[in-house]
Amino acid sequence: MSQFEEKTLATTPIFNGRIIDVQVDEVRLPNGETSNREIVKHPGAVAIIPVTGDDKIVFVKQYRKPLEKTLVEIPAGKLEEGEAPEMTAIRELEEETGYTTNQLKLIQSFYTSPGFADELVHLYFTNDLQRLDTPKLLDEDEFVEIMELTLEEAEKLMENQEIHDAKTVYAIFYLKLQGLR
């Protein structure tokens, strides 16, 4: 038991949705006092860094309602119940980009916002892309534009805050450290 651990005394469900659940936990703090923690429960997600044979990174451009703006991001998606992260990564790559792969490398798994959410994102890399003969259909509420950019072009979009989410910024820095030009 950690000296910082908070013991859950009670959990109150607030909302159960298609993507997230929200709850409030009453906790006992390390000093013996009690407090409430608002928690977002998420099934986890994957993100893929797809790089073409000519060293272009495949991105998707899409509108993000919580931000009220369009972002350029690496392909990503929510884990489905019972689905292995590698399978989710391939499914999302196929649905969002029209590419598939036979080779995925797990780069890192990371929590997106551990102060209030338990979402764990598994980040994969592939440079073994093949175009699908028949592209998969996007989710019915998903609208994306595919973009293939050089690392330099992606960095410029970061400067303009068109690339502005943590997983994609992480991916760009990863590629830069790996020596992608």
CYANA upper distance limits for C-alpha pairs under 8 A (distance plus 0.5 A):
  1 MET  CA      5 GLU  CA      7.22
  3 GLN  CA     30 PRO  CA      7.18
  4 PHE  CA     29 LEU  CA      8.28
  4 PHE  CA     30 PRO  CA      6.34
  5 GLU  CA     29 LEU  CA      7.76
  5 GLU  CA     30 PRO  CA      6.94
  6 GLU  CA     27 VAL  CA      6.30
  6 GLU  CA     28 ARG  CA      6.00
  6 GLU  CA     29 LEU  CA      5.50
  6 GLU  CA     30 PRO  CA      6.78
  7 LYS  CA     27 VAL  CA      5.80
  7 LYS  CA     28 ARG  CA      5.62
  7 LYS  CA     29 LEU  CA      7.45
  8 THR  CA     25 ASP  CA      6.86
  8 THR  CA     26 GLU  CA      6.46
  8 THR  CA     27 VAL  CA      4.94
  8 THR  CA     28 ARG  CA      7.01
  9 LEU  CA     25 ASP  CA      7.75
  9 LEU  CA     26 GLU  CA      5.93
  9 LEU  CA     27 VAL  CA      5.80
  9 LEU  CA     28 ARG  CA      7.27
 10 ALA  CA     25 ASP  CA      6.16
 10 ALA  CA     26 GLU  CA      5.66
 10 ALA  CA     27 VAL  CA      7.73
 11 THR  CA     23 GLN  CA      7.12
 11 THR  CA     24 VAL  CA      6.27
 11 THR  CA     25 ASP  CA      4.92
 11 THR  CA     26 GLU  CA      6.90
 12 THR  CA     23 GLN  CA      5.99
 12 THR  CA     24 VAL  CA      5.66
 12 THR  CA     25 ASP  CA      6.81
 13 PRO  CA     21 ASP  CA      8.36
 13 PRO  CA     22 VAL  CA      6.81
 13 PRO  CA     23 GLN  CA      4.84
 13 PRO  CA     24 VAL  CA      7.03
 14 ILE  CA     21 ASP  CA      8.12
 14 ILE  CA     22 VAL  CA      5.87
 14 ILE  CA     23 GLN  CA      5.54
 14 ILE  CA     24 VAL  CA      7.57
 15 PHE  CA     21 ASP  CA      5.96
 15 PHE  CA     22 VAL  CA      5.55
 15 PHE  CA     23 GLN  CA      7.46
 16 ASN  CA     20 ILE  CA      7.06
 16 ASN  CA     21 ASP  CA      4.87
 16 ASN  CA     22 VAL  CA      7.04
 17 GLY  CA     21 ASP  CA      6.09
 19 ILE  CA     42 HIS  CA      7.18
 19 ILE  CA     43 PRO  CA      8.22
 19 ILE  CA     78 LYS  CA      8.44
 20 ILE  CA     40 VAL  CA      7.00
 20 ILE  CA     41 LYS  CA      6.14
 20 ILE  CA     42 HIS  CA      5.53
 20 ILE  CA     43 PRO  CA      8.12
 21 ASP  CA     40 VAL  CA      6.28
 21 ASP  CA     41 LYS  CA      5.54
 21 ASP  CA     42 HIS  CA      7.27
 22 VAL  CA     38 GLU  CA      7.80
 22 VAL  CA     39 ILE  CA      6.21
 22 VAL  CA     40 VAL  CA      5.12
 22 VAL  CA     41 LYS  CA      6.61
 23 GLN  CA     38 GLU  CA      6.49
 23 GLN  CA     39 ILE  CA      5.82
 23 GLN  CA     40 VAL  CA      7.11
 23 GLN  CA     41 LYS  CA      8.28
 24 VAL  CA     36 ASN  CA      6.94
 24 VAL  CA     37 ARG  CA      6.00
 24 VAL  CA     38 GLU  CA      5.04
 24 VAL  CA     39 ILE  CA      6.52
 25 ASP  CA     36 ASN  CA      6.04
 25 ASP  CA     37 ARG  CA      5.61
 25 ASP  CA     38 GLU  CA      7.03
 25 ASP  CA     39 ILE  CA      7.87
 26 GLU  CA     34 THR  CA      7.35
 26 GLU  CA     35 SER  CA      6.24
 26 GLU  CA     36 ASN  CA      4.98
 26 GLU  CA     37 ARG  CA      6.92
 27 VAL  CA     34 THR  CA      5.95
 27 VAL  CA     35 SER  CA      5.92
 27 VAL  CA     36 ASN  CA      6.54
 27 VAL  CA     37 ARG  CA      7.77
 28 ARG  CA     32 GLY  CA      6.40
 28 ARG  CA     33 GLU  CA      6.25
 28 ARG  CA     34 THR  CA      4.94
 28 ARG  CA     35 SER  CA      7.10
 29 LEU  CA     33 GLU  CA      5.84
 29 LEU  CA     34 THR  CA      6.16
 29 LEU  CA     35 SER  CA      7.53
 37 ARG  CA    116 PHE  CA      8.15
 38 GLU  CA    116 PHE  CA      6.82
 39 ILE  CA    116 PHE  CA      5.41
 39 ILE  CA    117 ALA  CA      6.08
 39 ILE  CA    118 ASP  CA      8.29
 40 VAL  CA    116 PHE  CA      6.52
 40 VAL  CA    117 ALA  CA      4.98
 40 VAL  CA    118 ASP  CA      7.10
 41 LYS  CA    117 ALA  CA      6.46
 41 LYS  CA    118 ASP  CA      6.11
 41 LYS  CA    119 GLU  CA      7.39
 42 HIS  CA    117 ALA  CA      7.71
 42 HIS  CA    118 ASP  CA      6.60
 42 HIS  CA    119 GLU  CA      5.52
 43 PRO  CA     78 LYS  CA      7.54
 43 PRO  CA     79 LEU  CA      6.62
 43 PRO  CA     80 GLU  CA      7.97
 43 PRO  CA     81 GLU  CA      8.13
 43 PRO  CA    119 GLU  CA      7.08
 43 PRO  CA    120 LEU  CA      8.37
 44 GLY  CA     78 LYS  CA      6.48
 44 GLY  CA     79 LEU  CA      6.04
 44 GLY  CA    118 ASP  CA      8.36
 44 GLY  CA    119 GLU  CA      5.39
 44 GLY  CA    120 LEU  CA      5.29
 44 GLY  CA    121 VAL  CA      6.33
 45 ALA  CA     76 ALA  CA      7.61
 45 ALA  CA     77 GLY  CA      5.96
 45 ALA  CA     78 LYS  CA      4.68
 45 ALA  CA     79 LEU  CA      5.46
 45 ALA  CA     85 PRO  CA      8.05
 45 ALA  CA    119 GLU  CA      7.70
 45 ALA  CA    120 LEU  CA      6.79
 45 ALA  CA    121 VAL  CA      5.18
 45 ALA  CA    122 HIS  CA      6.82
 46 VAL  CA     76 ALA  CA      5.94
 46 VAL  CA     77 GLY  CA      6.10
 46 VAL  CA     78 LYS  CA      6.98
 46 VAL  CA     79 LEU  CA      7.41
 46 VAL  CA     85 PRO  CA      6.91
 46 VAL  CA     88 THR  CA      7.25
 46 VAL  CA     89 ALA  CA      6.28
 46 VAL  CA    121 VAL  CA      5.63
 46 VAL  CA    122 HIS  CA      5.11
 46 VAL  CA    123 LEU  CA      6.31
 46 VAL  CA    124 TYR  CA      8.02
 47 ALA  CA     74 ILE  CA      7.16
 47 ALA  CA     75 PRO  CA      6.24
 47 ALA  CA     76 ALA  CA      4.56
 47 ALA  CA     77 GLY  CA      7.14
 47 ALA  CA     89 ALA  CA      7.09
 47 ALA  CA    121 VAL  CA      7.36
 47 ALA  CA    122 HIS  CA      6.73
 47 ALA  CA    123 LEU  CA      5.33
 47 ALA  CA    124 TYR  CA      6.70
 47 ALA  CA    167 LYS  CA      7.79
 48 ILE  CA     74 ILE  CA      6.73
 48 ILE  CA     75 PRO  CA      6.09
 48 ILE  CA     76 ALA  CA      6.73
 48 ILE  CA     89 ALA  CA      6.88
 48 ILE  CA     93 LEU  CA      7.60
 48 ILE  CA    123 LEU  CA      6.31
 48 ILE  CA    124 TYR  CA      5.23
 48 ILE  CA    125 PHE  CA      6.19
 48 ILE  CA    126 THR  CA      7.92
 49 ILE  CA     57 ILE  CA      7.63
 49 ILE  CA     58 VAL  CA      7.93
 49 ILE  CA     74 ILE  CA      6.65
 49 ILE  CA     75 PRO  CA      7.88
 49 ILE  CA    123 LEU  CA      8.02
 49 ILE  CA    124 TYR  CA      6.55
 49 ILE  CA    125 PHE  CA      5.12
 49 ILE  CA    126 THR  CA      6.75
 49 ILE  CA    171 ALA  CA      6.94
 50 PRO  CA     57 ILE  CA      6.28
 50 PRO  CA     58 VAL  CA      5.99
 50 PRO  CA     74 ILE  CA      8.27
 50 PRO  CA    125 PHE  CA      6.59
 50 PRO  CA    126 THR  CA      5.60
 50 PRO  CA    127 ASN  CA      6.43
 50 PRO  CA    129 LEU  CA      7.83
 51 VAL  CA     55 ASP  CA      6.18
 51 VAL  CA     56 LYS  CA      5.96
 51 VAL  CA     57 ILE  CA      5.01
 51 VAL  CA     58 VAL  CA      6.68
 51 VAL  CA    125 PHE  CA      8.40
 51 VAL  CA    126 THR  CA      6.75
 51 VAL  CA    127 ASN  CA      5.13
 51 VAL  CA    128 ASP  CA      8.11
 51 VAL  CA    129 LEU  CA      7.88
 52 THR  CA     56 LYS  CA      5.70
 52 THR  CA     57 ILE  CA      6.90
 52 THR  CA     58 VAL  CA      7.82
 52 THR  CA    127 ASN  CA      6.27
 52 THR  CA    128 ASP  CA      7.75
 52 THR  CA    129 LEU  CA      6.73
 53 GLY  CA    127 ASN  CA      7.28
 53 GLY  CA    128 ASP  CA      8.05
 53 GLY  CA    129 LEU  CA      8.16
 55 ASP  CA    150 THR  CA      7.26
 55 ASP  CA    180 LEU  CA      7.67
 55 ASP  CA    181 ARG  CA      7.82
 56 LYS  CA    148 GLU  CA      6.02
 56 LYS  CA    149 LEU  CA      5.56
 56 LYS  CA    150 THR  CA      5.30
 56 LYS  CA    151 LEU  CA      7.71
 57 ILE  CA    148 GLU  CA      5.87
 57 ILE  CA    149 LEU  CA      5.76
 57 ILE  CA    150 THR  CA      6.63
 57 ILE  CA    151 LEU  CA      7.56
 58 VAL  CA     74 ILE  CA      7.34
 58 VAL  CA     75 PRO  CA      8.42
 58 VAL  CA     97 THR  CA      7.99
 58 VAL  CA    146 ILE  CA      7.52
 58 VAL  CA    147 MET  CA      6.30
 58 VAL  CA    148 GLU  CA      5.02
 58 VAL  CA    149 LEU  CA      7.13
 59 PHE  CA     72 VAL  CA      6.85
 59 PHE  CA     73 GLU  CA      5.91
 59 PHE  CA     74 ILE  CA      5.19
 59 PHE  CA     75 PRO  CA      6.81
 59 PHE  CA     97 THR  CA      8.42
 59 PHE  CA    146 ILE  CA      6.34
 59 PHE  CA    147 MET  CA      5.52
 59 PHE  CA    148 GLU  CA      6.58
 59 PHE  CA    149 LEU  CA      8.02
 60 VAL  CA     72 VAL  CA      6.16
 60 VAL  CA     73 GLU  CA      5.90
 60 VAL  CA     74 ILE  CA      6.59
 60 VAL  CA     75 PRO  CA      6.68
 60 VAL  CA     96 GLU  CA      7.67
 60 VAL  CA     97 THR  CA      7.88
 60 VAL  CA    144 VAL  CA      6.35
 60 VAL  CA    145 GLU  CA      5.96
 60 VAL  CA    146 ILE  CA      5.15
 60 VAL  CA    147 MET  CA      6.40
 61 LYS  CA     70 THR  CA      7.30
 61 LYS  CA     71 LEU  CA      6.14
 61 LYS  CA     72 VAL  CA      4.80
 61 LYS  CA     73 GLU  CA      6.77
 61 LYS  CA    144 VAL  CA      5.91
 61 LYS  CA    145 GLU  CA      5.50
 61 LYS  CA    146 ILE  CA      6.87
 61 LYS  CA    147 MET  CA      7.63
 62 GLN  CA     70 THR  CA      5.82
 62 GLN  CA     71 LEU  CA      6.15
 62 GLN  CA     72 VAL  CA      7.07
 62 GLN  CA     73 GLU  CA      8.39
 62 GLN  CA    143 PHE  CA      6.91
 62 GLN  CA    144 VAL  CA      5.44
 62 GLN  CA    145 GLU  CA      7.25
 63 TYR  CA     68 GLU  CA      7.81
 63 TYR  CA     69 LYS  CA      6.16
 63 TYR  CA     70 THR  CA      4.49
 63 TYR  CA     71 LEU  CA      6.75
 63 TYR  CA    143 PHE  CA      8.40
 64 ARG  CA     68 GLU  CA      6.42
 64 ARG  CA     69 LYS  CA      6.14
 64 ARG  CA     70 THR  CA      6.30
 64 ARG  CA     71 LEU  CA      7.42
 65 LYS  CA     69 LYS  CA      7.27
 70 THR  CA    162 GLU  CA      7.73
 71 LEU  CA    162 GLU  CA      5.64
 71 LEU  CA    163 ILE  CA      6.27
 71 LEU  CA    164 HIS  CA      7.32
 71 LEU  CA    165 ASP  CA      8.46
 72 VAL  CA    157 LEU  CA      8.50
 72 VAL  CA    162 GLU  CA      6.27
 72 VAL  CA    163 ILE  CA      5.54
 72 VAL  CA    164 HIS  CA      8.22
 73 GLU  CA    163 ILE  CA      6.81
 73 GLU  CA    165 ASP  CA      7.78
 73 GLU  CA    167 LYS  CA      8.48
 73 GLU  CA    168 THR  CA      6.04
 74 ILE  CA    167 LYS  CA      8.13
 74 ILE  CA    168 THR  CA      6.11
 74 ILE  CA    171 ALA  CA      8.36
 75 PRO  CA     92 GLU  CA      7.15
 75 PRO  CA     93 LEU  CA      6.68
 75 PRO  CA     96 GLU  CA      6.95
 75 PRO  CA     97 THR  CA      8.06
 76 ALA  CA     89 ALA  CA      7.77
 76 ALA  CA     92 GLU  CA      6.65
 76 ALA  CA     93 LEU  CA      8.07
 77 GLY  CA     88 THR  CA      7.83
 77 GLY  CA     89 ALA  CA      8.09
 77 GLY  CA     92 GLU  CA      6.54
 78 LYS  CA     88 THR  CA      8.07
 79 LEU  CA     83 GLU  CA      6.90
 79 LEU  CA     84 ALA  CA      8.18
 79 LEU  CA     85 PRO  CA      7.10
 79 LEU  CA     88 THR  CA      6.52
 80 GLU  CA     88 THR  CA      7.96
 83 GLU  CA     87 MET  CA      7.05
 83 GLU  CA     88 THR  CA      7.08
 84 ALA  CA     88 THR  CA      6.93
 85 PRO  CA     89 ALA  CA      6.62
 85 PRO  CA    122 HIS  CA      7.52
 86 GLU  CA     90 ILE  CA      6.90
 86 GLU  CA    104 LEU  CA      7.93
 87 MET  CA     91 ARG  CA      6.59
 88 THR  CA     92 GLU  CA      6.51
 89 ALA  CA     93 LEU  CA      6.55
 89 ALA  CA    124 TYR  CA      7.98
 90 ILE  CA     94 GLU  CA      6.60
 90 ILE  CA    100 THR  CA      6.88
 90 ILE  CA    101 THR  CA      7.41
 91 ARG  CA     95 GLU  CA      6.60
 92 GLU  CA     96 GLU  CA      6.29
 93 LEU  CA     97 THR  CA      6.14
 93 LEU  CA     98 GLY  CA      7.53
 93 LEU  CA     99 TYR  CA      6.67
 93 LEU  CA    100 THR  CA      6.73
 94 GLU  CA     98 GLY  CA      5.34
 94 GLU  CA     99 TYR  CA      5.56
 94 GLU  CA    100 THR  CA      5.78
 94 GLU  CA    132 LEU  CA      8.04
 94 GLU  CA    135 PRO  CA      7.41
 94 GLU  CA    136 LYS  CA      6.56
 95 GLU  CA    135 PRO  CA      7.47
 95 GLU  CA    136 LYS  CA      5.31
 95 GLU  CA    137 LEU  CA      6.19
 95 GLU  CA    138 LEU  CA      5.75
 96 GLU  CA    136 LYS  CA      8.42
 96 GLU  CA    138 LEU  CA      6.84
 96 GLU  CA    144 VAL  CA      7.71
 96 GLU  CA    146 ILE  CA      8.23
 97 THR  CA    146 ILE  CA      6.70
 98 GLY  CA    131 ARG  CA      6.48
 98 GLY  CA    132 LEU  CA      6.13
 98 GLY  CA    134 THR  CA      8.32
 98 GLY  CA    135 PRO  CA      5.31
 98 GLY  CA    136 LYS  CA      7.12
 99 TYR  CA    129 LEU  CA      6.53
 99 TYR  CA    130 GLN  CA      5.92
 99 TYR  CA    131 ARG  CA      4.91
 99 TYR  CA    132 LEU  CA      6.01
 99 TYR  CA    135 PRO  CA      8.24
100 THR  CA    129 LEU  CA      6.21
100 THR  CA    130 GLN  CA      5.86
100 THR  CA    131 ARG  CA      6.82
100 THR  CA    132 LEU  CA      6.96
101 THR  CA    126 THR  CA      7.65
101 THR  CA    128 ASP  CA      6.18
101 THR  CA    129 LEU  CA      5.46
101 THR  CA    130 GLN  CA      6.58
102 ASN  CA    128 ASP  CA      7.40
102 ASN  CA    129 LEU  CA      8.37
103 GLN  CA    126 THR  CA      6.62
103 GLN  CA    127 ASN  CA      8.37
103 GLN  CA    128 ASP  CA      6.69
104 LEU  CA    124 TYR  CA      6.60
104 LEU  CA    125 PHE  CA      6.23
104 LEU  CA    126 THR  CA      5.65
105 LYS  CA    124 TYR  CA      5.85
105 LYS  CA    125 PHE  CA      5.63
105 LYS  CA    126 THR  CA      6.96
106 LEU  CA    122 HIS  CA      7.70
106 LEU  CA    123 LEU  CA      6.53
106 LEU  CA    124 TYR  CA      4.97
106 LEU  CA    125 PHE  CA      6.99
107 ILE  CA    122 HIS  CA      8.28
107 ILE  CA    123 LEU  CA      6.05
107 ILE  CA    124 TYR  CA      5.88
107 ILE  CA    125 PHE  CA      7.11
108 GLN  CA    122 HIS  CA      6.63
108 GLN  CA    123 LEU  CA      5.92
108 GLN  CA    124 TYR  CA      7.89
109 SER  CA    120 LEU  CA      7.06
109 SER  CA    121 VAL  CA      5.93
109 SER  CA    122 HIS  CA      4.77
109 SER  CA    123 LEU  CA      6.41
110 PHE  CA    120 LEU  CA      5.99
110 PHE  CA    121 VAL  CA      5.90
110 PHE  CA    122 HIS  CA      7.20
111 TYR  CA    118 ASP  CA      7.25
111 TYR  CA    119 GLU  CA      6.20
111 TYR  CA    120 LEU  CA      5.02
111 TYR  CA    121 VAL  CA      6.75
112 THR  CA    117 ALA  CA      8.02
112 THR  CA    118 ASP  CA      8.33
112 THR  CA    119 GLU  CA      6.57
112 THR  CA    120 LEU  CA      7.03
112 THR  CA    121 VAL  CA      7.58
112 THR  CA    166 ALA  CA      8.34
113 SER  CA    117 ALA  CA      5.97
113 SER  CA    118 ASP  CA      7.79
113 SER  CA    119 GLU  CA      7.78
114 PRO  CA    118 ASP  CA      6.57
114 PRO  CA    119 GLU  CA      8.30
123 LEU  CA    167 LYS  CA      8.40
138 LEU  CA    142 GLU  CA      6.52
138 LEU  CA    143 PHE  CA      7.94
149 LEU  CA    153 GLU  CA      6.26
149 LEU  CA    154 ALA  CA      6.64
150 THR  CA    154 ALA  CA      6.74
150 THR  CA    181 ARG  CA      7.86
151 LEU  CA    155 GLU  CA      6.69
151 LEU  CA    172 ILE  CA      7.59
151 LEU  CA    175 LEU  CA      8.25
151 LEU  CA    176 LYS  CA      8.03
151 LEU  CA    180 LEU  CA      7.54
151 LEU  CA    181 ARG  CA      6.65
152 GLU  CA    156 LYS  CA      6.92
152 GLU  CA    181 ARG  CA      7.97
153 GLU  CA    157 LEU  CA      6.97
154 ALA  CA    158 MET  CA      6.87
154 ALA  CA    163 ILE  CA      7.98
154 ALA  CA    172 ILE  CA      7.93
155 GLU  CA    159 GLU  CA      6.90
155 GLU  CA    172 ILE  CA      7.94
156 LYS  CA    160 ASN  CA      6.89
157 LEU  CA    161 GLN  CA      6.55
157 LEU  CA    162 GLU  CA      5.60
157 LEU  CA    163 ILE  CA      5.93
158 MET  CA    162 GLU  CA      6.43
158 MET  CA    163 ILE  CA      5.08
158 MET  CA    164 HIS  CA      6.72
158 MET  CA    169 VAL  CA      7.98
159 GLU  CA    163 ILE  CA      8.41
163 ILE  CA    168 THR  CA      7.42
163 ILE  CA    169 VAL  CA      7.55
164 HIS  CA    168 THR  CA      7.95
164 HIS  CA    169 VAL  CA      7.41
165 ASP  CA    169 VAL  CA      6.73
166 ALA  CA    170 TYR  CA      6.43
167 LYS  CA    171 ALA  CA      6.66
168 THR  CA    172 ILE  CA      6.75
169 VAL  CA    173 PHE  CA      6.79
170 TYR  CA    174 TYR  CA      6.57
171 ALA  CA    175 LEU  CA      6.71
172 ILE  CA    176 LYS  CA      6.67
173 PHE  CA    177 LEU  CA      6.64
174 TYR  CA    178 GLN  CA      6.75
175 LEU  CA    179 GLY  CA      6.90
175 LEU  CA    180 LEU  CA      5.99
176 LYS  CA    180 LEU  CA      6.06
176 LYS  CA    181 ARG  CA      7.94
